[in-house]
Amino acid sequence: MTLREGGIYVLPNGKELVVSGPGNAPGILFRLRELDQFGTTEYEVNDSGRLMTEGKLTAWDLHQLQDTGKTG
């Protein structure tokens, strides 16, 4: 799955994430950030397709992201 630069995607729990660019470290495919009024949470997609935050795996993977069709 390829993510759109600036594309807004939603996780199964309703959190919206915007693709903020390609990965900047070995094994990281994409960087994302949560659209949230309380601050920004950064996520990364590793080469296995799993979402990580603060270096820890989350419960989600790339295929669970649903494209909203919007751009942020």
Backbone as CSV, one residue per row, in Angstrom:
resi,resn,N_x,N_y,N_z,CA_x,CA_y,CA_z,C_x,C_y,C_z
1,MET,0.850,-1.178,0.000,0.000,0.000,0.000,0.896,1.242,0.000
2,THR,0.586,2.179,-0.823,1.304,3.439,-0.874,0.424,4.532,-0.281
3,LEU,0.997,5.327,0.587,0.264,6.423,1.198,0.551,7.712,0.450
4,ARG,-0.470,8.572,0.358,-0.330,9.873,-0.305,0.318,10.882,0.620
5,GLU,1.311,11.603,0.133,1.926,12.688,0.905,0.840,13.703,1.261
6,GLY,0.662,13.971,2.543,-0.366,14.902,3.004,-1.749,14.277,3.087
7,GLY,-1.868,13.020,2.688,-3.163,12.337,2.732,-3.604,12.097,4.163
8,ILE,-4.918,12.177,4.385,-5.482,11.937,5.708,-6.125,10.557,5.709
9,TYR,-5.708,9.761,6.702,-6.179,8.387,6.850,-6.778,8.227,8.233
10,VAL,-7.687,7.283,8.385,-8.326,7.064,9.681,-8.064,5.622,10.128
11,LEU,-7.783,5.484,11.427,-7.586,4.171,12.036,-8.939,3.597,12.461
12,PRO,-9.026,2.302,12.728,-10.290,1.709,13.177,-10.880,2.366,14.426
13,ASN,-10.047,2.978,15.266,-10.562,3.633,16.476,-11.017,5.069,16.224
14,GLY,-10.955,5.532,14.961,-11.429,6.855,14.603,-10.361,7.940,14.573
15,LYS,-9.135,7.643,15.014,-8.066,8.644,14.973,-7.698,8.947,13.529
16,GLU,-7.564,10.239,13.234,-7.131,10.655,11.904,-5.644,10.941,11.916
17,LEU,-4.945,10.394,10.922,-3.510,10.589,10.776,-3.229,11.194,9.416
18,VAL,-2.259,12.096,9.369,-1.864,12.690,8.096,-0.443,12.225,7.789
19,VAL,-0.200,11.860,6.550,1.128,11.424,6.127,2.014,12.658,6.053
20,SER,3.078,12.652,6.852,3.948,13.824,6.908,5.243,13.628,6.143
21,GLY,5.415,12.489,5.509,6.585,12.309,4.662,7.100,10.895,4.666
22,PRO,8.134,10.673,3.870,8.758,9.349,3.850,9.559,9.134,5.127
23,GLY,9.855,7.881,5.402,10.664,7.573,6.571,12.047,8.181,6.453
24,ASN,12.655,8.479,7.599,13.982,9.079,7.593,15.006,8.220,8.326
25,ALA,14.691,6.953,8.504,15.610,6.018,9.152,15.496,4.666,8.454
26,PRO,16.521,3.848,8.519,16.441,2.519,7.906,15.264,1.728,8.461
27,GLY,14.512,1.080,7.587,13.375,0.264,7.998,12.093,1.028,8.226
28,ILE,12.104,2.353,8.035,10.897,3.165,8.222,10.417,3.641,6.855
29,LEU,9.178,3.281,6.513,8.629,3.609,5.195,7.966,4.979,5.154
30,PHE,7.153,5.289,6.166,6.390,6.536,6.188,6.404,7.122,7.590
31,ARG,6.197,8.437,7.666,5.969,9.139,8.920,4.561,9.701,8.871
32,LEU,3.838,9.638,9.975,2.483,10.167,10.074,2.363,10.942,11.377
33,ARG,1.374,11.831,11.434,1.088,12.516,12.694,-0.408,12.538,12.909
34,GLU,-0.790,12.486,14.160,-2.205,12.477,14.520,-2.744,13.892,14.482
35,LEU,-3.920,14.058,13.895,-4.618,15.339,13.891,-5.403,15.421,15.197
36,ASP,-4.923,16.246,16.119,-5.485,16.263,17.452,-5.358,17.657,18.046
37,GLN,-6.382,18.121,18.733,-6.349,19.457,19.333,-5.472,19.514,20.576
38,PHE,-5.048,18.358,21.094,-4.264,18.319,22.332,-2.766,18.243,22.086
39,GLY,-2.346,18.251,20.852,-0.926,18.135,20.531,-0.739,17.180,19.367
40,THR,0.493,16.865,19.095,0.793,16.010,17.959,1.437,14.716,18.437
41,THR,0.915,13.605,17.957,1.534,12.312,18.188,2.108,11.851,16.867
42,GLU,3.387,11.528,16.875,4.064,11.080,15.669,4.018,9.552,15.581
43,TYR,3.785,9.049,14.387,3.790,7.615,14.109,4.747,7.354,12.959
44,GLU,5.233,6.127,12.895,6.047,5.671,11.778,5.509,4.328,11.336
45,VAL,5.682,4.017,10.047,5.321,2.704,9.516,6.629,1.989,9.216
46,ASN,6.836,0.834,9.862,8.080,0.107,9.626,7.972,-0.745,8.358
47,ASP,9.071,-1.367,7.969,9.073,-2.117,6.717,8.220,-3.377,6.760
48,SER,7.691,-3.731,7.931,6.729,-4.832,8.045,5.293,-4.342,7.941
49,GLY,5.112,-3.012,7.816,3.785,-2.437,7.699,3.115,-2.130,9.024
50,ARG,3.846,-2.248,10.134,3.284,-1.966,11.456,3.491,-0.513,11.832
51,LEU,2.485,0.091,12.469,2.598,1.453,12.974,3.295,1.428,14.329
52,MET,4.205,2.402,14.514,4.942,2.534,15.759,4.845,3.974,16.232
53,THR,4.923,4.152,17.540,5.036,5.477,18.115,6.030,5.395,19.257
54,GLU,6.894,6.377,19.347,7.952,6.414,20.356,8.759,5.119,20.353
55,GLY,8.972,4.535,19.181,9.777,3.328,19.045,9.087,2.044,19.447
56,LYS,7.803,2.130,19.809,7.054,0.948,20.248,5.970,0.615,19.240
57,LEU,5.764,-0.693,19.003,4.709,-1.127,18.097,3.345,-0.783,18.663
58,THR,2.433,-0.397,17.767,1.035,-0.184,18.155,0.246,-1.432,17.763
59,ALA,-1.044,-1.399,17.973,-1.915,-2.516,17.611,-2.294,-2.498,16.131
60,TRP,-1.854,-1.473,15.385,-2.323,-1.281,14.021,-1.248,-1.566,12.981
61,ASP,-1.724,-1.865,11.780,-0.798,-1.987,10.662,-1.315,-1.159,9.497
62,LEU,-0.485,-1.039,8.504,-0.732,-0.183,7.344,-2.075,-0.461,6.677
63,HIS,-2.472,-1.728,6.606,-3.701,-2.090,5.898,-4.968,-1.713,6.655
64,GLN,-4.840,-1.313,7.914,-5.997,-0.865,8.673,-6.299,0.606,8.478
65,LEU,-5.385,1.336,7.843,-5.612,2.748,7.539,-6.591,2.881,6.378
66,GLN,-7.635,3.654,6.569,-8.609,3.917,5.522,-8.409,5.336,4.993
67,ASP,-8.262,5.457,3.702,-8.064,6.770,3.080,-9.366,7.556,3.117
68,THR,-9.310,8.779,3.666,-10.507,9.613,3.732,-10.728,10.374,2.422
69,GLY,-9.691,10.401,1.562,-9.780,11.171,0.324,-9.449,12.636,0.519
70,LYS,-9.214,13.046,1.791,-8.883,14.430,2.100,-7.372,14.592,2.183
71,THR,-6.937,15.823,2.058,-5.521,16.160,2.199,-5.387,17.207,3.290
72,GLY,-4.365,17.048,4.130,-4.185,17.962,5.252,-3.001,18.865,5.086
